[in-house]
Amino acid sequence: GQVAPSPAYVRSRAMPALGDGHCDRTWNCSDYSWDSGDCLPPGSAAEIEETSGSALWHETDKALVLYLREDTDAQVEYAFSFQLTNPPRLSQSPNIQMQASGIVIAPTLVTKPALPFPNAGSRAICSTGGELRNTAQGDLIPLHDATPLNTYSASISQAQVGSSTDYPGGLNTISVTVAFNSLVTPRLNLTLTISGLKGVMWTTGEIPLSSMAGNHLLFQSRSGGTIGAGYWDNSQKALLVNVRAILKPHTAYTFGFKVVNPPHGQ
């Protein structure tokens, strides 16, 4: 394992070697790394404080710093992953760089393969293949965009409305299917509005929701309101539902509610 060198250490040249009895005193490598004990001064012992398989995140610089624990081989790829929280708004993939110290390697831009997609504009896109979707900006992009830190504005990725009957004056079950491109949690206090339901009638106030798979229980009439219900605004011919549970991204949720069809054709 390795520990970070003190900022006071001189870094004007790299260590000539680790192990085989060599130790660069300019780097004080006994404090920097441990290699079979060759660089340990007499009487010292390795006290590794860093946790294997972890790295340091610098929030100010938006940088990840890793220290090698073992030798690496030339021309061999080494892969690892780590988790970050995406920005909450539209953000194009930034210029991500890699660099090294010890053996000095200047900052190098990472490779971001881009594939051409209709209306993608100047955005670099790395697709995992499969279905395309429309963004809120009108771009046609892959459903799974693997370009590092390409972040899209929150949008409804699936929106469908159906009805159970077309009889005038009939009791009609309106079905709603919705999916979002991002995770929706109760703390967002998101209210979904289904409007434009011209001609139908119901009394303004809370209205029961229903579903086959219990999806209606993920919604409520308002924040802290009745679970499994929505709020019907008869003057606006609109239904409002407040999200009370976690909705996963690109996952369709379906619920229904009953209204009365207009007494005439439209």
N, C-alpha and C positions, 0 to 999 in steps of 0.2 A: 504494500500500500504506500501511498505518498501523502505528504502533507504540504500545504502551500508554503513556499519560501517567504521569509520576511521581506517586506519592501526595502529593508536596508541592505539586503544582499546585492552585490554587484552582479550585473547580468551582461557584462560586455562580451562575453564569449560563452560558448556552449561547453558542457562537460565533455571531455575527450572520450570518456568511457565510464560505464558503471560496471563494477565487478572487476575481476582479474587483477585486484590489488591497486587499481587506479582510482584516484579521487581528486576532483578539481577543487582546490581549497577556495577559489574565488566564489564558487557556488555554495560552499559548505554543504556538500551533498549528504552529509550524515543527518542533517536536519531536513533535507529535501526529499530523500527517498531511501528506500532500503533494498539492497540488492545482494542477497546471500551474505550479508554482514561485512562485505569488503570495505564499505565506506563508513562503518561505525568506528568512532574513536574509542580508544581503550576505556573500558569501564561503563560504556553507555549501552542502552538497550532500546529496542524499537518500541515506542508507545504510540500505536496508531489510533488516532482519534476519529479519523474519517470513516464513514461506513462504506464497505465495499458495495459496488453496484449503484452508487449515488453520485450526484454532481452538485455544483454550487450554482444557484440562480441569482443573477444581479439584476434586480428590478429596475434600477435607474438606467443602466446601460442596455437593458433587455438582452442579456447575454447569458449563455450557459458555459460554465468552465468545468473541465474535467481534468483529472490527473491520472496518468497511466500507472497501473499497478504491475504490469508485466511487459516484457518485450513484445513488439509487434513485428510482423514479417512484411517485407517489401512486396508491393503489388497484390496484397491480400485485402479484400474488403471487410470492414468491421461495421456492423449495423447495430443500432440501439434506438430506443424511442423514449419519449418523455411527454408528459401532459401539460398543457397550458390552457388558459381560458381565452377564447377568441374575443376580439373587441365587439362591442354591442351594435356597431353600425358598419356600413359599407366600408370595406378596406381592401385595397389591392395588395397582392403579394409583394412584400418589400424586398430590397436587395439584401439577402441573407449571406453572410460571409463566414468563412472558417479561417483560422490562423493558428499558429503554434509558436511556442517559445521553448527554450532549451535548445532544440534544433530549430532555428528560426525559419519560419515559413510565413511569408507576407500574406495579408488578408486576401482570400480567394473567394470569388462569388460561387455559390453553389449552383449546380446544374438544375434547371427547371424546364424540362421538356414541355413544349407547348404544341397543342393540336388545333387546327383551324376548325371553328364552328361558326355557323351562320349567326350574324348579328352579335358576335362576341366582343366586337369593338377592339380596343387595345389591350384587353385583359388577357394575360397569359393563362392558359388552361391546360392542366394535365388530367386527362380523363381516365377513370378506371373502366370505362366502357359501359354500354347499356343505355338505359332510357335517358332522353333529354327532357328538360323542363324549362319553363319560362320564369324569369325572375321578375321582381317588381319593377325593375328598370327596363323590361322588355327584351332582355338578352335571352337567347336560346343557348343553354349550357348543359353540360352533363349533370345527371342527378347526383353523381358522386364526383365532385371536383377535388382532386388530390393535390392541386397546386398549393405549396406551403403558405398558409396564412391568407389565402384568398377568402375573404369574408363577405357575405352578401347581406343586404338589408333584410330585416325580418319581413316575411310575406306569407300569404296563404298559398300553399303549393297545390292544394286540391280543394275545390269548392263545387258541390253539387246539391241541387234541390229537386225533389220529386214530389208527386202527389198521388193519393190513392184513388181519387175519383174525379171525373169531369162533369158530374151531374150538377145542374144549377140548383143552388140552395142546399146541396148535400153536405153532410159532415165529412170533411176532407182531412186526412192525415198528411201533413207536410213533413217529408223526410229531408234531413240536412246531413250532408257528409262534408267534413272539413279536416284538413291537415295543414300543419304549419312547417316551415323550413327550419325552425329552430325550437329548442326546448321551451315549453311554456310551463311555468310554475305558479302556484297560488300567490306568491309574494309579488308577482307582476300585476296582480289585480286586473287581469285582462277581461274586457267585456266584448263579446262577439255580437254584432248586430246583423240580422237578416232583414233586409228592407226590400221595398218594391213589390210587396204582396198585394197588389192592387185589387180592390173589390171584395176581398174576404172580410169576414166579420168575427169579432169576439170581444168580450167585455175587457176594457182596459184593466190591467192588474196582473197578478201572478197566473201562470198557465202551466198545467202539468206537462212534463216531458215524458217520453217513453223510448224504449229501445229493446232489441232482442238480446244484446250482450252486456247490458248494464251501463252502457256509455252515458246514459242520461244522468247517472249519479255523479259524473265528473263535473257537472255544471250546477249552478244555483241561480235563483232569480236576481240576486244582487250580492255584493260582498256581505257575508254573514246572513244571507237570506235563506229561503227554503231550498233544501237540497232536492235535486231532481225536478226543478221547476225553472221556468223562465219568466220574463216580464213582457206582456203584450201591450203595445201602444197602439190602440185602435185608430187614433187620429193620424198617426204616421204609417199605419199598416206595417209595423215592424216588430220583430221579436228580438229581445236582448237577453243574452245568457252570460253569466259571469263564471269564469273558470275557477274551480275550487280544488283541483287535483293536478298532478303532473301529466302533461300531454307530451309524448315523445315526438321528436322531429320526423317528418315524412311518414307519419302513421295516421291512417284514416279513422276518424271517430264519427259514428252515425247516431242520430237521435231523431225523434219525431214529436210533433205536437198537432193538436186538432183545432181546426177553425171551420167556419161555415162558408161555403162557396157563395159568390154573388148570385142573386136570383135570376140573372140574365146572362146571356153569352158575352164573352169579351175576347 
